[in-house]
Amino acid sequence: MIPVYVGIGSNIEPEQQIRSGLAALQRQFGPLIVSTIYSNAAIGFTGADFLNGVVGFSTNLSVYAVASRLRDIEAAHRHFDDPRLLGSRALDLDLLLYGNHVVNEAALQLPRSEITRYAFVLKPLAEIAGDRRHPLLDTTFAELWAIFDQQREKLTPVILTNLFAK
């Protein structure tokens, strides 16, 4: 079984979309490890705050099958997207890590560069996979979080009840 880590985020009806996304991930991949969910400001555009977290699971599926299923889950939520809200997402699922695989293709990059760029990715990843090593940097995610500029982005923990409700 390959350990997989996926970033999950939303800023359109985010509590509902995160719950629905987690339920869909659980149906597709089985038991999940879910980080704390954090609220943070949109980055790179003006928009509603996001809820973000990281989900872990193990699978025997290929990296391409996992990526395809993630795209299918996102597509099922796309009808909630508002085209007037550029950058906003009903549900955004980013394949962050697939074991220690390194992939550099147009449609798939592993590990995702966002891991070391954004607190809303690194902090929840360090929570649930802190002892794992970054495949390129050979540093644990806990160590990466410890040296990250934690004042750069404000993350506020959010308590969501009924995490896997549709």
Backbone hydrogen bonds, N-H to C=O, Kabsch-Sander energy under -0.5 kcal/mol:
donor,donor_aa,acceptor,acceptor_aa,energy
2,I,59,T,-3.3
4,V,57,F,-3.2
5,Y,97,L,-2.2
6,V,55,V,-2.8
7,G,94,D,-3.0
8,I,53,G,-2.5
9,G,92,D,-1.9
10,S,51,L,-1.8
11,N,89,R,-2.8
12,I,89,R,-1.0
17,Q,13,E,-2.6
18,I,14,P,-2.8
19,R,15,E,-2.1
20,S,16,Q,-2.6
21,G,17,Q,-2.9
22,L,18,I,-2.7
23,A,19,R,-2.3
24,A,20,S,-2.3
25,L,21,G,-2.6
26,Q,22,L,-2.5
27,R,23,A,-2.1
28,Q,24,A,-2.1
29,F,25,L,-2.9
30,G,26,Q,-2.1
33,I,56,G,-2.6
34,V,32,L,-0.5
35,S,54,V,-2.6
37,I,158,V,-0.7
38,Y,52,N,-3.3
39,S,156,T,-2.9
40,N,50,F,-2.2
42,A,47,G,-0.5
47,G,45,F,-0.6
50,F,40,N,-3.1
51,L,10,S,-2.6
52,N,38,Y,-2.9
53,G,8,I,-2.1
55,V,6,V,-2.9
56,G,33,I,-2.9
57,F,4,V,-2.0
59,T,2,I,-1.8
66,V,62,S,-2.3
67,A,63,V,-2.4
68,S,64,Y,-2.2
69,R,65,A,-2.3
70,L,66,V,-2.3
71,R,67,A,-2.1
72,D,68,S,-2.2
73,I,69,R,-2.2
74,E,70,L,-2.4
75,A,71,R,-2.6
76,A,72,D,-1.9
77,H,73,I,-0.7
77,H,74,E,-1.2
78,R,74,E,-0.6
78,R,75,A,-0.9
80,F,77,H,-1.9
81,D,78,R,-2.0
85,L,82,D,-2.3
86,L,84,R,-1.0
88,S,85,L,-1.9
92,D,9,G,-2.8
94,D,7,G,-2.3
94,D,92,D,-0.5
95,L,93,L,-0.5
96,L,5,Y,-2.2
96,L,94,D,-0.8
97,L,5,Y,-1.8
99,G,3,P,-3.3
101,H,98,Y,-2.1
103,V,110,L,-1.9
105,E,108,L,-2.9
110,L,103,V,-2.8
112,R,96,L,-1.7
115,I,112,R,-1.5
116,T,113,S,-1.0
117,R,113,S,-0.6
118,Y,114,E,-2.1
121,V,118,Y,-1.3
122,L,118,Y,-2.6
123,K,119,A,-2.3
125,L,121,V,-1.7
126,A,122,L,-2.9
127,E,123,K,-1.7
128,I,124,P,-1.6
129,A,125,L,-2.2
130,G,126,A,-0.8
132,R,129,A,-1.5
134,H,139,T,-2.9
138,D,134,H,-2.2
141,F,129,A,-0.5
141,F,132,R,-1.9
142,A,130,G,-2.2
144,L,140,T,-2.3
145,W,141,F,-2.3
146,A,142,A,-2.1
147,I,143,E,-1.3
148,F,144,L,-0.6
148,F,145,W,-0.8
150,Q,148,F,-1.6
152,R,149,D,-1.4
155,L,153,E,-0.6
156,T,39,S,-2.3
158,V,37,I,-3.0
160,L,158,V,-0.7
161,T,159,I,-0.5
165,A,162,N,-2.0
